[in-house]
Amino acid sequence: MPVGFQARLENTSCFHFKTKAILWRIKWEFPQANTHYVEAKVSESKSIKSLLEKYLHPTHADPVFKQRLKGFIVNARLPDGVQTLMCQQERVI
């Protein structure tokens, strides 16, 4: 596949016609922990805070996530203690 088409292959975001909702593919990047996680088919009705709690909540997060992201969890007071940044992908014309 030519350069520039990788994002198209990975993109599983779609519109669900029955519920009239967008289902997003989200890639969570944690650069300080040198790790990332991908969630597929996330409803547009869910808040970013509720989605991040799966990874960063001190008591409710999955133990595997907690071990890798312990530096974030110590400081996580959702939503005040975490900055969420969005990245726009480069477009090849």
C-alpha positions as CSV (number, residue, x, y, z in Angstrom):
1,M,0.0,0.0,0.0
2,P,1.4,3.5,-0.9
3,V,2.6,5.9,1.8
4,G,-0.2,8.0,3.2
5,F,-2.8,5.2,3.1
6,Q,-2.0,3.6,6.5
7,A,-4.4,5.8,8.4
8,R,-7.2,4.8,6.0
9,L,-6.5,1.1,6.7
10,E,-6.6,1.7,10.5
11,N,-9.7,3.9,10.5
12,T,-12.7,1.9,11.8
13,S,-14.8,4.9,12.6
14,C,-18.3,4.7,11.0
15,F,-21.8,6.0,11.1
16,H,-24.4,3.6,12.6
17,F,-27.6,4.3,10.6
18,K,-30.0,2.5,13.0
19,T,-29.0,4.7,16.0
20,K,-27.9,7.7,13.9
21,A,-24.6,7.9,15.9
22,I,-21.0,8.0,15.0
23,L,-18.8,5.2,16.3
24,W,-15.2,6.4,16.7
25,R,-11.9,4.6,16.7
26,I,-9.8,6.2,19.4
27,K,-6.1,5.8,19.8
28,W,-4.9,6.9,23.2
29,E,-1.3,7.9,23.3
30,F,0.6,8.1,26.6
31,P,4.1,9.3,25.4
32,Q,5.6,9.5,28.9
33,A,4.7,5.8,29.5
34,N,5.8,4.9,26.0
35,T,2.5,3.1,25.3
36,H,-0.7,3.5,23.4
37,Y,-4.2,1.8,23.4
38,V,-6.8,1.6,20.7
39,E,-10.6,1.4,21.3
40,A,-12.9,0.6,18.4
41,K,-16.5,1.6,18.0
42,V,-16.8,4.1,20.8
43,S,-20.1,5.9,20.8
44,E,-20.1,9.7,20.2
45,S,-22.3,10.0,23.3
46,K,-19.6,9.0,25.7
47,S,-17.5,11.7,27.4
48,I,-13.8,11.7,27.2
49,K,-13.7,11.7,31.0
50,S,-15.7,8.4,31.2
51,L,-13.5,6.8,28.5
52,L,-10.2,7.8,30.3
53,E,-11.5,6.4,33.6
54,K,-10.9,2.9,32.1
55,Y,-7.2,3.7,32.1
56,L,-6.6,6.3,34.8
57,H,-9.1,5.8,37.6
58,P,-7.2,4.9,40.8
59,T,-9.5,2.1,41.9
60,H,-11.7,1.2,38.9
61,A,-9.0,1.0,36.2
62,D,-7.8,-2.4,34.8
63,P,-4.7,-3.6,36.7
64,V,-2.7,-4.0,33.5
65,F,-3.4,-0.4,32.5
66,K,-2.7,0.8,36.1
67,Q,0.7,-0.8,36.1
68,R,1.8,0.8,32.8
69,L,0.2,4.2,33.6
70,K,1.0,4.5,37.3
71,G,2.7,7.9,36.8
72,F,-0.5,9.3,35.3
73,I,-2.8,7.7,37.9
74,V,-1.0,9.3,40.9
75,N,-1.7,12.7,39.4
76,A,-5.1,11.9,37.9
77,R,-8.0,13.8,39.4
78,L,-10.2,13.5,36.4
79,P,-10.9,15.8,34.7
80,D,-8.8,18.5,36.4
81,G,-5.5,16.6,36.7
82,V,-5.2,15.4,33.1
83,Q,-4.7,17.3,29.9
84,T,-6.2,15.8,26.8
85,L,-4.7,16.9,23.4
86,M,-6.0,16.0,20.0
87,C,-3.8,15.5,17.0
88,Q,-4.7,16.1,13.4
89,Q,-3.3,13.6,11.0
90,E,-1.2,14.8,8.0
91,R,-3.0,14.7,4.7
92,V,-1.3,13.5,1.6
93,I,-2.6,15.3,-1.5
